[in-house]
Amino acid sequence: MKATKTNRTNKPAVFLLILSVLFIGAGILRDETATVLIKSINICLECIGIG
């Protein structure tokens, strides 16, 4: 007996992946990468206890 392979995709996951890529692209086009970097550095320093 041969097992058949069904072609099932997880449509919500694919939709969210495409949507997240679009939002990341929009953030890059708006030059928000420096803002995100600064905020992530501040959060990291606060967790360590330096900031």
C-alpha distance matrix in Angstrom:
0.0 3.8 6.5 9.4 12.8 15.5 19.0 21.2 24.6 27.2 30.0 32.8 32.3 32.3 35.4 37.2 36.5 38.0 40.8 41.7 41.8 44.1 46.4 46.5 47.5 50.1 51.6 51.8 53.6 56.0 56.9 55.9 54.5 57.8 58.2 54.8 55.6 58.9 57.5 54.8 57.5 59.7 56.9 56.1 59.7 60.2 57.3 58.9 62.3 64.2 64.5
3.8 0.0 3.8 6.3 9.5 12.6 15.8 18.3 21.6 24.4 27.1 30.1 29.4 29.2 32.3 34.2 33.3 34.7 37.7 38.5 38.5 40.8 43.2 43.3 44.1 46.8 48.3 48.5 50.1 52.7 53.5 52.7 51.2 54.6 55.1 51.7 52.5 55.9 54.7 52.0 54.6 56.9 54.3 53.5 57.2 57.7 55.0 56.6 60.0 61.7 61.9
6.5 3.8 0.0 3.8 6.5 9.5 12.8 14.9 18.3 20.9 23.7 26.5 25.9 25.8 29.0 30.7 30.0 31.5 34.4 35.2 35.3 37.7 39.9 40.0 41.0 43.7 45.1 45.4 47.1 49.5 50.4 49.4 48.0 51.4 51.7 48.4 49.3 52.6 51.2 48.6 51.3 53.5 50.8 50.1 53.8 54.3 51.6 53.2 56.6 58.4 58.5
9.4 6.3 3.8 0.0 3.7 6.3 9.6 12.1 15.6 18.5 21.0 24.1 23.7 23.3 26.3 28.4 27.7 28.9 31.8 32.9 32.9 35.0 37.4 37.8 38.6 41.1 42.8 43.1 44.6 47.1 48.2 47.3 46.1 49.6 49.9 46.7 47.7 51.1 49.8 47.3 50.2 52.4 49.8 49.2 53.0 53.5 50.9 52.8 56.1 57.7 57.6
12.8 9.5 6.5 3.7 0.0 3.8 6.5 9.0 12.2 15.2 17.8 20.9 20.2 19.7 22.9 24.9 24.0 25.3 28.2 29.2 29.2 31.4 33.8 34.1 34.9 37.5 39.1 39.4 41.0 43.4 44.5 43.6 42.4 45.9 46.2 43.0 44.0 47.5 46.1 43.7 46.6 48.8 46.3 45.8 49.5 50.1 47.6 49.5 52.8 54.3 54.2
15.5 12.6 9.5 6.3 3.8 0.0 3.8 5.9 9.4 12.5 14.7 17.9 17.7 17.3 20.1 22.3 21.9 23.0 25.7 27.1 27.3 29.2 31.5 32.2 33.1 35.3 37.1 37.7 39.1 41.4 42.7 41.8 40.9 44.4 44.5 41.4 42.8 46.1 44.6 42.4 45.5 47.5 45.0 44.8 48.5 48.9 46.6 48.7 51.8 53.4 53.0
19.0 15.8 12.8 9.6 6.5 3.8 0.0 3.8 6.6 10.1 11.9 15.3 15.1 14.1 16.9 19.3 18.7 19.5 22.4 23.9 23.9 25.7 28.2 28.9 29.5 31.8 33.7 34.3 35.5 37.9 39.3 38.5 37.7 41.3 41.5 38.4 39.9 43.3 41.9 39.8 42.9 45.0 42.6 42.5 46.3 46.8 44.7 46.8 49.9 51.3 50.8
21.2 18.3 14.9 12.1 9.0 5.9 3.8 0.0 3.8 6.7 8.9 12.1 12.1 11.7 14.4 16.6 16.5 17.7 20.1 21.6 22.1 23.9 26.1 27.0 28.0 30.0 31.8 32.7 34.1 36.2 37.6 36.6 35.8 39.4 39.3 36.2 37.9 41.1 39.5 37.5 40.7 42.6 40.1 40.2 43.9 44.1 42.1 44.4 47.4 48.9 48.3
24.6 21.6 18.3 15.6 12.2 9.4 6.6 3.8 0.0 3.7 5.7 8.9 8.6 8.0 10.7 12.9 12.8 13.9 16.4 17.8 18.4 20.2 22.3 23.2 24.3 26.3 28.0 29.0 30.4 32.4 33.9 32.8 32.2 35.8 35.6 32.6 34.3 37.5 35.9 34.0 37.3 39.2 36.8 37.0 40.8 41.0 39.1 41.5 44.4 45.8 45.0
27.2 24.4 20.9 18.5 15.2 12.5 10.1 6.7 3.7 0.0 3.8 5.8 5.5 6.3 8.7 10.2 10.8 12.6 14.4 15.6 16.9 18.7 20.3 21.4 22.9 24.6 26.1 27.4 29.0 30.7 32.1 30.7 30.2 33.7 33.3 30.2 32.0 35.1 33.2 31.4 34.8 36.4 33.9 34.3 38.1 38.1 36.1 38.7 41.5 43.1 42.2
30.0 27.1 23.7 21.0 17.8 14.7 11.9 8.9 5.7 3.8 0.0 3.8 5.4 5.1 6.0 8.6 9.8 10.6 12.1 14.1 15.4 16.6 18.3 19.9 21.2 22.5 24.4 25.9 27.0 28.7 30.5 29.3 29.2 32.8 32.2 29.4 31.6 34.6 32.7 31.3 34.8 36.3 34.0 34.7 38.4 38.4 36.8 39.5 42.1 43.5 42.3
32.8 30.1 26.5 24.1 20.9 17.9 15.3 12.1 8.9 5.8 3.8 0.0 3.8 5.5 5.0 6.1 8.5 10.0 10.4 12.1 14.2 15.3 16.3 18.1 19.9 20.9 22.3 24.3 25.6 26.8 28.6 27.1 27.1 30.6 29.7 26.8 29.2 31.9 29.8 28.6 32.2 33.4 30.9 31.9 35.6 35.3 33.8 36.7 39.1 40.6 39.3
32.3 29.4 25.9 23.7 20.2 17.7 15.1 12.1 8.6 5.5 5.4 3.8 0.0 3.8 5.4 5.1 6.1 8.7 9.8 10.4 12.3 14.2 15.2 16.4 18.3 19.9 21.0 22.5 24.3 25.7 27.1 25.5 25.0 28.5 27.9 24.8 26.8 29.8 27.8 26.2 29.7 31.2 28.8 29.4 33.1 33.1 31.4 34.1 36.8 38.2 37.1
32.3 29.2 25.8 23.3 19.7 17.3 14.1 11.7 8.0 6.3 5.1 5.5 3.8 0.0 3.8 5.5 5.1 6.2 8.5 9.9 10.7 12.4 14.3 15.4 16.6 18.5 20.1 21.3 22.7 24.5 26.1 25.0 24.6 28.2 28.0 25.1 27.1 30.2 28.7 27.2 30.6 32.4 30.3 30.9 34.6 34.9 33.4 35.9 38.7 39.8 38.6
35.4 32.3 29.0 26.3 22.9 20.1 16.9 14.4 10.7 8.7 6.0 5.0 5.4 3.8 0.0 3.8 5.4 5.3 6.1 8.6 10.0 10.7 12.3 14.3 15.4 16.5 18.4 20.1 21.1 22.7 24.6 23.5 23.7 27.3 26.7 24.1 26.6 29.5 27.8 26.8 30.3 31.8 29.8 30.8 34.4 34.5 33.4 36.2 38.6 39.6 38.1
37.2 34.2 30.7 28.4 24.9 22.3 19.3 16.6 12.9 10.2 8.6 6.1 5.1 5.5 3.8 0.0 3.8 5.5 4.9 6.0 8.5 9.7 10.4 12.1 14.0 15.1 16.3 18.2 19.8 20.9 22.6 21.0 21.0 24.5 23.7 20.9 23.4 26.2 24.3 23.2 26.8 28.2 26.1 27.2 30.8 30.7 29.6 32.4 34.8 35.9 34.4
36.5 33.3 30.0 27.7 24.0 21.9 18.7 16.5 12.8 10.8 9.8 8.5 6.1 5.1 5.4 3.8 0.0 3.8 5.4 5.2 6.3 8.7 10.0 10.6 12.3 14.3 15.4 16.6 18.4 20.1 21.4 20.1 19.6 23.2 22.9 20.1 22.1 25.2 23.8 22.4 25.8 27.6 25.7 26.3 30.0 30.4 29.2 31.7 34.4 35.2 34.0
38.0 34.7 31.5 28.9 25.3 23.0 19.5 17.7 13.9 12.6 10.6 10.0 8.7 6.2 5.3 5.5 3.8 0.0 3.8 5.5 5.2 6.3 8.8 10.0 10.6 12.4 14.4 15.4 16.6 18.5 20.2 19.5 19.4 23.2 23.1 20.7 22.9 26.1 24.9 23.9 27.3 29.1 27.6 28.5 32.0 32.5 31.7 34.2 36.7 37.3 35.7
40.8 37.7 34.4 31.8 28.2 25.7 22.4 20.1 16.4 14.4 12.1 10.4 9.8 8.5 6.1 4.9 5.4 3.8 0.0 3.8 5.5 5.1 6.3 8.7 9.8 10.5 12.4 14.3 15.3 16.6 18.6 17.6 18.0 21.7 21.1 18.8 21.5 24.3 22.9 22.3 25.8 27.3 25.8 27.1 30.5 30.7 30.1 32.9 35.1 35.7 33.9
41.7 38.5 35.2 32.9 29.2 27.1 23.9 21.6 17.8 15.6 14.1 12.1 10.4 9.9 8.6 6.0 5.2 5.5 3.8 0.0 3.8 5.4 5.1 6.1 8.5 9.7 10.5 12.3 14.2 15.3 16.7 15.2 15.2 18.8 18.2 15.6 18.1 21.0 19.6 18.7 22.3 23.8 22.3 23.4 26.9 27.3 26.6 29.3 31.6 32.1 30.5
41.8 38.5 35.3 32.9 29.2 27.3 23.9 22.1 18.4 16.9 15.4 14.2 12.3 10.7 10.0 8.5 6.3 5.2 5.5 3.8 0.0 3.8 5.5 5.1 6.1 8.6 9.9 10.6 12.3 14.3 15.5 14.8 14.3 18.1 18.4 16.0 18.1 21.3 20.5 19.6 22.8 24.8 23.7 24.5 27.9 28.7 28.2 30.5 33.0 33.2 31.6
44.1 40.8 37.7 35.0 31.4 29.2 25.7 23.9 20.2 18.7 16.6 15.3 14.2 12.4 10.7 9.7 8.7 6.3 5.1 5.4 3.8 0.0 3.8 5.5 5.0 6.2 8.7 9.9 10.5 12.4 14.4 14.1 14.6 18.3 18.3 16.6 19.1 22.0 21.3 21.0 24.2 26.0 25.1 26.4 29.5 30.2 30.1 32.5 34.7 34.8 32.8
46.4 43.2 39.9 37.4 33.8 31.5 28.2 26.1 22.3 20.3 18.3 16.3 15.2 14.3 12.3 10.4 10.0 8.8 6.3 5.1 5.5 3.8 0.0 3.8 5.3 5.0 6.2 8.6 9.8 10.5 12.5 11.4 12.3 15.8 15.2 13.5 16.4 19.0 18.0 18.0 21.4 22.7 21.9 23.5 26.5 27.0 27.1 29.6 31.6 31.7 29.5
46.5 43.3 40.0 37.8 34.1 32.2 28.9 27.0 23.2 21.4 19.9 18.1 16.4 15.4 14.3 12.1 10.6 10.0 8.7 6.1 5.1 5.5 3.8 0.0 3.8 5.4 5.1 6.3 8.7 9.9 10.8 9.7 9.5 13.3 13.4 11.3 13.7 16.7 16.1 15.7 18.8 20.7 20.1 21.2 24.3 25.2 25.2 27.5 29.6 29.5 27.6
47.5 44.1 41.0 38.6 34.9 33.1 29.5 28.0 24.3 22.9 21.2 19.9 18.3 16.6 15.4 14.0 12.3 10.6 9.8 8.5 6.1 5.0 5.3 3.8 0.0 3.8 5.4 5.1 6.2 8.7 10.0 10.3 10.4 14.2 14.8 13.6 15.7 18.6 18.7 18.6 21.3 23.3 23.2 24.2 27.1 28.2 28.5 30.6 32.6 32.2 30.3
50.1 46.8 43.7 41.1 37.5 35.3 31.8 30.0 26.3 24.6 22.5 20.9 19.9 18.5 16.5 15.1 14.3 12.4 10.5 9.7 8.6 6.2 5.0 5.4 3.8 0.0 3.8 5.4 5.1 6.2 8.8 9.0 10.5 13.9 13.9 13.3 16.0 18.3 18.1 18.8 21.6 23.1 23.1 24.7 27.3 28.1 28.8 31.1 32.8 32.3 30.0
51.6 48.3 45.1 42.8 39.1 37.1 33.7 31.8 28.0 26.1 24.4 22.3 21.0 20.1 18.4 16.3 15.4 14.4 12.4 10.5 9.9 8.7 6.2 5.1 5.4 3.8 0.0 3.8 5.4 5.1 6.4 5.5 7.0 10.3 10.1 9.5 12.3 14.5 14.4 15.1 17.9 19.4 19.5 21.2 23.6 24.5 25.3 27.5 29.1 28.6 26.2
51.8 48.5 45.4 43.1 39.4 37.7 34.3 32.7 29.0 27.4 25.9 24.3 22.5 21.3 20.1 18.2 16.6 15.4 14.3 12.3 10.6 9.9 8.6 6.3 5.1 5.4 3.8 0.0 3.8 5.4 5.1 6.0 6.1 9.5 10.7 10.3 12.1 14.7 15.5 15.9 18.1 20.1 20.7 21.8 24.1 25.6 26.4 28.2 30.0 29.1 27.0
53.6 50.1 47.1 44.6 41.0 39.1 35.5 34.1 30.4 29.0 27.0 25.6 24.3 22.7 21.1 19.8 18.4 16.6 15.3 14.2 12.3 10.5 9.8 8.7 6.2 5.1 5.4 3.8 0.0 3.8 5.4 7.7 9.1 11.9 12.9 13.3 15.2 17.4 18.3 19.2 21.3 23.1 23.8 25.2 27.3 28.7 29.7 31.6 33.1 32.1 29.8
56.0 52.7 49.5 47.1 43.4 41.4 37.9 36.2 32.4 30.7 28.7 26.8 25.7 24.5 22.7 20.9 20.1 18.5 16.6 15.3 14.3 12.4 10.5 9.9 8.7 6.2 5.1 5.4 3.8 0.0 3.8 5.5 8.3 10.4 10.6 11.7 14.1 15.6 16.2 17.8 19.9 21.1 22.0 23.9 25.7 26.8 28.2 30.2 31.4 30.3 27.7
56.9 53.5 50.4 48.2 44.5 42.7 39.3 37.6 33.9 32.1 30.5 28.6 27.1 26.1 24.6 22.6 21.4 20.2 18.6 16.7 15.5 14.4 12.5 10.8 10.0 8.8 6.4 5.1 5.4 3.8 0.0 3.8 5.6 7.1 8.2 9.7 11.3 12.8 14.2 15.6 17.2 18.7 20.1 21.6 23.2 24.6 26.1 27.8 29.0 27.6 25.2
55.9 52.7 49.4 47.3 43.6 41.8 38.5 36.6 32.8 30.7 29.3 27.1 25.5 25.0 23.5 21.0 20.1 19.5 17.6 15.2 14.8 14.1 11.4 9.7 10.3 9.0 5.5 6.0 7.7 5.5 3.8 0.0 3.8 5.5 5.2 6.3 8.7 10.1 10.8 12.4 14.4 15.6 16.7 18.4 20.2 21.3 22.8 24.7 25.9 24.8 22.2
54.5 51.2 48.0 46.1 42.4 40.9 37.7 35.8 32.2 30.2 29.2 27.1 25.0 24.6 23.7 21.0 19.6 19.4 18.0 15.2 14.3 14.6 12.3 9.5 10.4 10.5 7.0 6.1 9.1 8.3 5.6 3.8 0.0 3.8 5.4 5.2 6.2 8.7 10.0 10.6 12.3 14.4 15.4 16.4 18.4 20.0 21.2 22.7 24.3 23.1 21.0
57.8 54.6 51.4 49.6 45.9 44.4 41.3 39.4 35.8 33.7 32.8 30.6 28.5 28.2 27.3 24.5 23.2 23.2 21.7 18.8 18.1 18.3 15.8 13.3 14.2 13.9 10.3 9.5 11.9 10.4 7.1 5.5 3.8 0.0 3.8 5.5 5.0 6.2 8.6 9.9 10.6 12.4 14.3 15.3 16.5 18.4 20.1 21.3 22.5 20.8 18.6
58.2 55.1 51.7 49.9 46.2 44.5 41.5 39.3 35.6 33.3 32.2 29.7 27.9 28.0 26.7 23.7 22.9 23.1 21.1 18.2 18.4 18.3 15.2 13.4 14.8 13.9 10.1 10.7 12.9 10.6 8.2 5.2 5.4 3.8 0.0 3.8 5.4 5.2 6.2 8.6 10.0 10.7 12.4 14.3 15.5 16.6 18.5 20.2 21.1 19.8 17.1
54.8 51.7 48.4 46.7 43.0 41.4 38.4 36.2 32.6 30.2 29.4 26.8 24.8 25.1 24.1 20.9 20.1 20.7 18.8 15.6 16.0 16.6 13.5 11.3 13.6 13.3 9.5 10.3 13.3 11.7 9.7 6.3 5.2 5.5 3.8 0.0 3.8 5.5 5.2 6.1 8.6 9.9 10.5 12.2 14.2 15.3 16.5 18.5 19.9 19.1 16.8
55.6 52.5 49.3 47.7 44.0 42.8 39.9 37.9 34.3 32.0 31.6 29.2 26.8 27.1 26.6 23.4 22.1 22.9 21.5 18.1 18.1 19.1 16.4 13.7 15.7 16.0 12.3 12.1 15.2 14.1 11.3 8.7 6.2 5.0 5.4 3.8 0.0 3.8 5.5 5.1 6.2 8.6 9.9 10.5 12.3 14.2 15.4 16.7 18.3 17.1 15.2
58.9 55.9 52.6 51.1 47.5 46.1 43.3 41.1 37.5 35.1 34.6 31.9 29.8 30.2 29.5 26.2 25.2 26.1 24.3 21.0 21.3 22.0 19.0 16.7 18.6 18.3 14.5 14.7 17.4 15.6 12.8 10.1 8.7 6.2 5.2 5.5 3.8 0.0 3.8 5.5 5.2 6.2 8.7 9.9 10.6 12.4 14.4 15.5 16.4 14.9 12.5
57.5 54.7 51.2 49.8 46.1 44.6 41.9 39.5 35.9 33.2 32.7 29.8 27.8 28.7 27.8 24.3 23.8 24.9 22.9 19.6 20.5 21.3 18.0 16.1 18.7 18.1 14.4 15.5 18.3 16.2 14.2 10.8 10.0 8.6 6.2 5.2 5.5 3.8 0.0 3.8 5.4 5.1 6.2 8.6 9.9 10.6 12.4 14.4 15.2 14.5 11.9
54.8 52.0 48.6 47.3 43.7 42.4 39.8 37.5 34.0 31.4 31.3 28.6 26.2 27.2 26.8 23.2 22.4 23.9 22.3 18.7 19.6 21.0 18.0 15.7 18.6 18.8 15.1 15.9 19.2 17.8 15.6 12.4 10.6 9.9 8.6 6.1 5.1 5.5 3.8 0.0 3.8 5.4 5.1 6.1 8.6 9.9 10.6 12.5 14.1 13.8 12.1
57.5 54.6 51.3 50.2 46.6 45.5 42.9 40.7 37.3 34.8 34.8 32.2 29.7 30.6 30.3 26.8 25.8 27.3 25.8 22.3 22.8 24.2 21.4 18.8 21.3 21.6 17.9 18.1 21.3 19.9 17.2 14.4 12.3 10.6 10.0 8.6 6.2 5.2 5.4 3.8 0.0 3.8 5.5 5.1 6.1 8.6 9.9 10.7 12.2 11.0 9.6
59.7 56.9 53.5 52.4 48.8 47.5 45.0 42.6 39.2 36.4 36.3 33.4 31.2 32.4 31.8 28.2 27.6 29.1 27.3 23.8 24.8 26.0 22.7 20.7 23.3 23.1 19.4 20.1 23.1 21.1 18.7 15.6 14.4 12.4 10.7 9.9 8.6 6.2 5.1 5.4 3.8 0.0 3.8 5.4 5.2 6.1 8.7 10.0 10.4 9.4 6.9
56.9 54.3 50.8 49.8 46.3 45.0 42.6 40.1 36.8 33.9 34.0 30.9 28.8 30.3 29.8 26.1 25.7 27.6 25.8 22.3 23.7 25.1 21.9 20.1 23.2 23.1 19.5 20.7 23.8 22.0 20.1 16.7 15.4 14.3 12.4 10.5 9.9 8.7 6.2 5.1 5.5 3.8 0.0 3.8 5.5 5.1 6.3 8.8 9.8 10.2 8.4
56.1 53.5 50.1 49.2 45.8 44.8 42.5 40.2 37.0 34.3 34.7 31.9 29.4 30.9 30.8 27.2 26.3 28.5 27.1 23.4 24.5 26.4 23.5 21.2 24.2 24.7 21.2 21.8 25.2 23.9 21.6 18.4 16.4 15.3 14.3 12.2 10.5 9.9 8.6 6.1 5.1 5.4 3.8 0.0 3.8 5.4 5.2 6.4 8.6 8.9 8.5
59.7 57.2 53.8 53.0 49.5 48.5 46.3 43.9 40.8 38.1 38.4 35.6 33.1 34.6 34.4 30.8 30.0 32.0 30.5 26.9 27.9 29.5 26.5 24.3 27.1 27.3 23.6 24.1 27.3 25.7 23.2 20.2 18.4 16.5 15.5 14.2 12.3 10.6 9.9 8.6 6.1 5.2 5.5 3.8 0.0 3.8 5.4 5.1 6.1 5.3 5.1
60.2 57.7 54.3 53.5 50.1 48.9 46.8 44.1 41.0 38.1 38.4 35.3 33.1 34.9 34.5 30.7 30.4 32.5 30.7 27.3 28.7 30.2 27.0 25.2 28.2 28.1 24.5 25.6 28.7 26.8 24.6 21.3 20.0 18.4 16.6 15.3 14.2 12.4 10.6 9.9 8.6 6.1 5.1 5.4 3.8 0.0 3.8 5.4 4.9 6.0 4.8
57.3 55.0 51.6 50.9 47.6 46.6 44.7 42.1 39.1 36.1 36.8 33.8 31.4 33.4 33.4 29.6 29.2 31.7 30.1 26.6 28.2 30.1 27.1 25.2 28.5 28.8 25.3 26.4 29.7 28.2 26.1 22.8 21.2 20.1 18.5 16.5 15.4 14.4 12.4 10.6 9.9 8.7 6.3 5.2 5.4 3.8 0.0 3.8 5.4 7.8 8.2
58.9 56.6 53.2 52.8 49.5 48.7 46.8 44.4 41.5 38.7 39.5 36.7 34.1 35.9 36.2 32.4 31.7 34.2 32.9 29.3 30.5 32.5 29.6 27.5 30.6 31.1 27.5 28.2 31.6 30.2 27.8 24.7 22.7 21.3 20.2 18.5 16.7 15.5 14.4 12.5 10.7 10.0 8.8 6.4 5.1 5.4 3.8 0.0 3.8 5.8 7.8
62.3 60.0 56.6 56.1 52.8 51.8 49.9 47.4 44.4 41.5 42.1 39.1 36.8 38.7 38.6 34.8 34.4 36.7 35.1 31.6 33.0 34.7 31.6 29.6 32.6 32.8 29.1 30.0 33.1 31.4 29.0 25.9 24.3 22.5 21.1 19.9 18.3 16.4 15.2 14.1 12.2 10.4 9.8 8.6 6.1 4.9 5.4 3.8 0.0 3.8 5.8
64.2 61.7 58.4 57.7 54.3 53.4 51.3 48.9 45.8 43.1 43.5 40.6 38.2 39.8 39.6 35.9 35.2 37.3 35.7 32.1 33.2 34.8 31.7 29.5 32.2 32.3 28.6 29.1 32.1 30.3 27.6 24.8 23.1 20.8 19.8 19.1 17.1 14.9 14.5 13.8 11.0 9.4 10.2 8.9 5.3 6.0 7.8 5.8 3.8 0.0 3.8
64.5 61.9 58.5 57.6 54.2 53.0 50.8 48.3 45.0 42.2 42.3 39.3 37.1 38.6 38.1 34.4 34.0 35.7 33.9 30.5 31.6 32.8 29.5 27.6 30.3 30.0 26.2 27.0 29.8 27.7 25.2 22.2 21.0 18.6 17.1 16.8 15.2 12.5 11.9 12.1 9.6 6.9 8.4 8.5 5.1 4.8 8.2 7.8 5.8 3.8 0.0
